[in-house]
Amino acid sequence: MKVRELARKYRVRRSLVYSILSELESMKGIDFTRKNGFYSLSYEEAKLVENVLKKRGYSASEGGIAS
C-alpha cells in the first residue's frame, strides 16, 4: 500500500502519514519498506499506521459519494 492510498482512505494529508512513519521509525525502531525512495508498505506495516491513525481519532472513509 502506498502513502497516498492510506491518506485517501483516512481523508488526511500525506504529510500526516509521513510524520507517523517518521515517528514509528525513530521512536519504535521500525524500518519500513522503501522502493526507489518511496514507501511501499506491506499489509502489516499499513496496519501499524492505521492503528496510530485510529488512536488519534481518524476513521476510514466509507467510500462512495456523500449525499
NORUR-V145553 format. One record per backbone hydrogen bond with DSSP energy under -1.0 kcal/mol. CO is the residue of the C=O (numbers start at 1). NH is the residue of the N-H. If there is no record, write none. Layout:
CO	NH
CO	NH
This chain:
1	41
2	6
3	7
4	8
5	9
6	10
7	12
9	61
13	17
14	18
15	19
16	20
17	21
18	22
19	23
20	24
21	25
22	26
23	27
24	28
24	30
33	40
35	38
38	35
42	46
43	47
44	48
45	49
46	50
47	51
48	52
49	53
50	54
51	55
52	56
53	58
54	57
